[in-house]
Amino acid sequence: MNSPCCCQRKPRAGDDARKTWLRRVRGVVGWILPGALLALMPKCPMCLAAYVALGTGFTMSGSSAHILLLALIVLCIGTLALCAVRRVVSWSQNKQTFNLQLTQTHQ
């Protein structure tokens, strides 16, 4: 049996395309999911407690619902900020800079 090791496997023709596609999907979901959660999240802690009770069957106090609401807001804004920073960093790395140097002309 002469099968190659998994680490010596040659990449298939579509591997790069799949990785690029998955990276793009992950990037889009990274923007959409926290944004949609922020938009659809109830602004009242008691409404959040009611939604948690309806969805899971667990009840929570108003103060714990308030803490959960703040934690979700911070998590969503942090995720959006991370996506924005990644976008700016990748844009600045891909940005082509022009190297303008003075040249001497012979007269």
LUMTI-900597 format. One record per residue (C-alpha): residue in three letters; x, z, y. Coordinates in Angstrom, 3 decimals. Example, Ala and Ser with C-alpha at 12.3 -4.5 7.8 and 13.67 -1.06 7.14 Angstrom:
type=ALA&X=12.300&Z=7.800&Y=-4.500
type=SER&X=13.670&Z=7.140&Y=-1.060
END
This chain:
type=MET&X=0.000&Z=0.000&Y=0.000
type=ASN&X=1.728&Z=-1.261&Y=3.137
type=SER&X=-0.796&Z=-0.502&Y=5.878
type=PRO&X=0.658&Z=0.178&Y=9.332
type=CYS&X=0.391&Z=3.603&Y=10.866
type=CYS&X=-2.357&Z=4.082&Y=13.432
type=CYS&X=0.240&Z=4.560&Y=16.166
type=GLN&X=1.846&Z=1.219&Y=15.258
type=ARG&X=-1.400&Z=-0.701&Y=15.368
type=LYS&X=-1.345&Z=-3.712&Y=17.630
type=PRO&X=-3.967&Z=-3.580&Y=20.370
type=ARG&X=-6.904&Z=-5.876&Y=19.887
type=ALA&X=-7.666&Z=-8.619&Y=22.369
type=GLY&X=-10.591&Z=-6.799&Y=24.025
type=ASP&X=-9.043&Z=-3.313&Y=24.299
type=ASP&X=-7.944&Z=-3.723&Y=27.924
type=ALA&X=-11.329&Z=-5.116&Y=28.917
type=ARG&X=-13.118&Z=-2.205&Y=27.241
type=LYS&X=-10.904&Z=0.364&Y=28.915
type=THR&X=-11.469&Z=-1.247&Y=32.298
type=TRP&X=-15.212&Z=-1.371&Y=31.710
type=LEU&X=-15.332&Z=2.286&Y=30.606
type=ARG&X=-13.254&Z=3.315&Y=33.616
type=ARG&X=-15.662&Z=1.530&Y=35.953
type=VAL&X=-18.728&Z=3.043&Y=34.278
type=ARG&X=-17.187&Z=6.502&Y=34.503
type=GLY&X=-16.451&Z=5.931&Y=38.171
type=VAL&X=-20.016&Z=4.833&Y=38.920
type=VAL&X=-21.498&Z=7.750&Y=36.992
type=GLY&X=-19.139&Z=10.076&Y=38.853
type=TRP&X=-20.765&Z=8.982&Y=42.112
type=ILE&X=-24.387&Z=8.639&Y=40.971
type=LEU&X=-24.865&Z=11.791&Y=38.894
type=PRO&X=-23.873&Z=14.412&Y=41.502
type=GLY&X=-25.590&Z=12.465&Y=44.276
type=ALA&X=-28.838&Z=12.221&Y=42.329
type=LEU&X=-28.625&Z=15.883&Y=41.359
type=LEU&X=-28.196&Z=16.862&Y=45.011
type=ALA&X=-31.115&Z=14.669&Y=46.051
type=LEU&X=-33.458&Z=15.858&Y=43.311
type=MET&X=-32.470&Z=19.535&Y=43.276
type=PRO&X=-35.114&Z=21.855&Y=44.708
type=LYS&X=-34.061&Z=23.492&Y=47.960
type=CYS&X=-35.870&Z=26.749&Y=47.241
type=PRO&X=-34.250&Z=29.154&Y=44.747
type=MET&X=-37.636&Z=30.187&Y=43.377
type=CYS&X=-38.514&Z=26.556&Y=42.664
type=LEU&X=-35.215&Z=26.223&Y=40.795
type=ALA&X=-36.098&Z=29.353&Y=38.809
type=ALA&X=-39.485&Z=27.830&Y=37.978
type=TYR&X=-37.863&Z=24.552&Y=36.829
type=VAL&X=-35.403&Z=26.470&Y=34.661
type=ALA&X=-38.293&Z=28.463&Y=33.171
type=LEU&X=-40.282&Z=25.291&Y=32.482
type=GLY&X=-37.326&Z=23.448&Y=30.981
type=THR&X=-35.757&Z=26.168&Y=28.889
type=GLY&X=-38.282&Z=28.984&Y=28.557
type=PHE&X=-35.859&Z=31.459&Y=30.119
type=THR&X=-36.830&Z=33.319&Y=33.248
type=MET&X=-34.411&Z=34.266&Y=35.983
type=SER&X=-34.562&Z=36.453&Y=39.038
type=GLY&X=-34.582&Z=35.122&Y=42.576
type=SER&X=-31.038&Z=36.305&Y=43.273
type=SER&X=-29.627&Z=34.675&Y=40.135
type=ALA&X=-31.531&Z=31.477&Y=40.989
type=HIS&X=-29.982&Z=31.586&Y=44.461
type=ILE&X=-26.489&Z=31.961&Y=42.975
type=LEU&X=-27.171&Z=29.122&Y=40.517
type=LEU&X=-28.426&Z=26.939&Y=43.382
type=LEU&X=-25.290&Z=27.587&Y=45.444
type=ALA&X=-23.055&Z=26.972&Y=42.440
type=LEU&X=-24.774&Z=23.643&Y=41.711
type=ILE&X=-24.486&Z=22.570&Y=45.342
type=VAL&X=-20.781&Z=23.453&Y=45.452
type=LEU&X=-20.195&Z=21.685&Y=42.127
type=CYS&X=-21.967&Z=18.500&Y=43.265
type=ILE&X=-20.245&Z=18.389&Y=46.651
type=GLY&X=-16.895&Z=19.105&Y=45.014
type=THR&X=-17.409&Z=16.299&Y=42.526
type=LEU&X=-18.367&Z=13.865&Y=45.287
type=ALA&X=-15.342&Z=14.947&Y=47.315
type=LEU&X=-13.089&Z=14.409&Y=44.308
type=CYS&X=-14.528&Z=10.921&Y=43.815
type=ALA&X=-13.958&Z=10.151&Y=47.490
type=VAL&X=-10.357&Z=11.402&Y=47.382
type=ARG&X=-9.653&Z=9.348&Y=44.261
type=ARG&X=-11.100&Z=6.262&Y=45.950
type=VAL&X=-8.996&Z=6.771&Y=49.080
type=VAL&X=-5.821&Z=7.393&Y=47.077
type=SER&X=-6.331&Z=4.329&Y=44.889
type=TRP&X=-7.138&Z=2.243&Y=47.966
type=SER&X=-3.997&Z=3.404&Y=49.747
type=GLN&X=-1.856&Z=2.722&Y=46.670
type=ASN&X=-3.286&Z=-0.763&Y=46.205
type=LYS&X=-3.091&Z=-1.631&Y=49.867
type=GLN&X=-0.426&Z=-4.216&Y=50.466
type=THR&X=1.983&Z=-3.327&Y=53.203
type=PHE&X=3.857&Z=-5.930&Y=55.112
type=ASN&X=7.538&Z=-5.277&Y=55.404
type=LEU&X=8.360&Z=-6.777&Y=58.775
type=GLN&X=12.036&Z=-6.788&Y=59.517
type=LEU&X=13.855&Z=-8.298&Y=62.418
type=THR&X=16.035&Z=-11.230&Y=61.503
type=GLN&X=18.879&Z=-12.607&Y=63.497
type=THR&X=18.729&Z=-16.254&Y=64.475
type=HIS&X=21.839&Z=-18.295&Y=64.947
type=GLN&X=22.015&Z=-20.315&Y=68.103
END
